[in-house]
Amino acid sequence: MVASLRRRLHLWMERRFPEQRLFLRTDTETRFLRIGSGMQLSLLVGGGALVLWTVFATATVLIDTLAKDSDRTRIAQQQQQYELRLAQMERERDNRLNEARAAQERFRLALEKVSDQQMALLSAEDRRRELEQATEALQRMLRDTLRERDRARADATAFREELRATTGSTRTEVGRLRDLEDTLDYMVDALSLTADARDSILSEAREQEARIVELEMDLRLVEERTERVFTRLEEAATVSMEPLARMFEQVGLSTDRLLEDVRRAYSGTGGPLSPLSFSTRGEPEDPMTQRANEVLVKLDQVNLYRLAAEGAPFGYPVRAAHRFTSGFGYRRDPKTGGRRLHAGIDLAAAQGTPILATASGVVTHAGWQGGYGRLVTIRHSFGFETRYAHLHTISVRVGQRVSRGDRIGGMGTTGRSTGVHLHYEVHVGGRAVNPMTYIRAARDVF
């Protein structure tokens, strides 16, 4: 059976691929090369396989090239959208800060005006009280003078009656009586002058009362304007503080402890706002001052949150077009194939792409370190430390203070690396944490 099949196959090959001879002629002899049916079939199969492999390889290269171009275009669009969103958020943050500063300035001017009007109102009230006391004193003096005048008239009448009863006439001691009458006339004139002074004082008191009513109306208008200013300030402080507090809470930081650390460590200008204080003459502090101090406390917290955010790694280390190639956690090692902890994230881009500091701090390492290659380490506030590995170039030195967004080097592939990328780590208290936790928490803030 097998021999029959072999024979049939051989006959089929002979019919399809008859034996060919290739003659090679020289000057002295002629030779030929015989090409059998099996060799012809082998050459045909090999040539066809080569053609198919060439077509497949060409199609694969074209598809990969088109896919990479599409990925680069999509990444560029996403990066452009991210940069536009980042610029928009920065403008919104600046606008809110400017609005808060303008509102604070208007609030300060309003408080100064209210203070001046309060002083004027207190002065008018003191003047009114003095006028009332003077009026009361004059009225008492007038009443006393009138009583003395009545007593003097009664005494004069009694003296006349006594003199008439004794002598039968009132013409004796005329000089004494005339002196008494002159004295009474003088007292009457003095009383008339006192009454005129009283009328003048009462008129002035009425004018002061009208002025007090006018000042009270102005004070109510100022209080209404101040209420609107306070409302806007409280809203601005709340809107500015809530996203910052939520950002710190999302990464597990205690806001109370954070603010206390900032208060204890901060020593620059523009620090905590001092509470307002006015002379209250021993009386309790008025509600307006209490409310103003509450607004100042909120603005102080916003300022402290801003200072704290500058020292925590909420920034993004690469702003140019890049790809996210590896996340935080256990993974298969690309070198050994074993499973090990990847203590950071990997971002790939072109060699030399600028690498930026994600928070303010001090450079503690800037040079070669084993598998990290060229490494920059920055120590930040609150126990944070960030590491930027596999750099091609380093732009900072040890001991240098940097701010968020400062360039610290260029992307490379030094050390234990399979390609150009940045290996970025965040450490808290010496322990590596996922950097994306901080980046995502700050996505809607910065």
C-alpha positions, 0 to 999 in steps of 0.5 A: 500500500505504501509502495503504491502510494509512493509510486503514484506520487512519483509519477505525479511529480514526474508529470508535473515537474519533469526532470530538467537539465541545466547545461554549463558550457566552457571552452574545453568541455560541456557539463550539465546539472540535473534538476529532479522533480523533488528539487523543483518541488522544494524550490517552488515550496521554499520560494512561495514560503519566502514570498508569503513571509515577506508579505506578512512581515511587510504588513506587520511593519505597516500595521505597527507603524500606523498604530504607533502614529495613531498612539502618538497622535492620541497621546499628543491630543491628550497631553494638549488637553491636559495642558489646556486644562492645567492652564485653565485651572491655574488661571482660575486659581489666580483669579480666586486668589486675586478676588480674595485679596481684593475682597480682603482689601475692601473689607479692611477699608470698610472696617476702617470706615466703620471704625471712624464712624463708630468713633464719630458716633461715640463722640456725638453721644458724649457731646449729647450727654454733656449737653443734657447734663449742662441743661439739667444743671441750668434748669436746677440753677433756674429753679433755685433762682426762681425759688430765691426770687419768690422768697425775696418777694415774700420777705419784702412783702412781709417787711412792708406789712410789718413796717406798715403795722409798726409805723403806719407807713412803708416809706422808712428804710427806703434805701434798703428796700431799693437795694433789695429791688435792685437785687431782685431786678438783677436776679430777674435779668440773670434768670432771663439770660439763663433761660436764653442759654437753656433755649440755645442748649436745647436747640443744639441738643435737638440738632445733635439728635438729628445728627445722631439719627443721620449717623445711625442711618449711615451706620445701618447702610455701612452694616449692610455693605459690610454684611455683603462683603463678609458673605462674599469673603466667607464664600470665597474662603470656603470655596478656596479651602474645601478642595485643598482640604479634600486633596489632603484627606484623599492622601490620608494626611491629617489637616489639623496636624498639617496646619499645626506643622506649617504654623510651627515651621513657617517663618517667611512673609505673608504668614498667619493673619493677625486677628482684629482688635478694637478698644471695647472699654471693657465690654464684650467684643462686638459680633462684627469683629468676631465675624471678621476674625472668623473670616481671617481665620479661614483666610489664614487656613487657606494660606496655610493649605497653600504653603503645605501644598507647596511642600507635598508632592502633588505635582506631575514630573513630566509635562511634555508628551509621554506614555504611562508604561508601568504602575506602582506594585508587584510586577514581573521584572523585565530583566530577571522575569521574577516577581518583585515590588515596583516602588514607583511609576514609569513614564516614557518619552524622548531622551532629554525630555525635561523632568520637573520637581513635584514639590518644593524641597532640598536636593539630598542626592544628585548623581549615580546610584546603582540600578537607579543610574543617574538619580536625583532625590529631593527631601520635602516637608512633612516627611516626604521624599521624591526620587527621579531615576534613569536620568540622562542629565542632572540640572541640580546639585546637592543642597540646592533648594528647588520649587515645584515645576523647576527642571531637575534633569532630562529623561534617559535610560541610565542604570538598570533600564530597558529603554528611555523613561523616568522612574518616579518614586514617593516616600513618606517616612521612609516607606514607598507609596503610590505616587498616583494617589497624590497626582490624582488627589491634586488633579482638580486643584492644580 
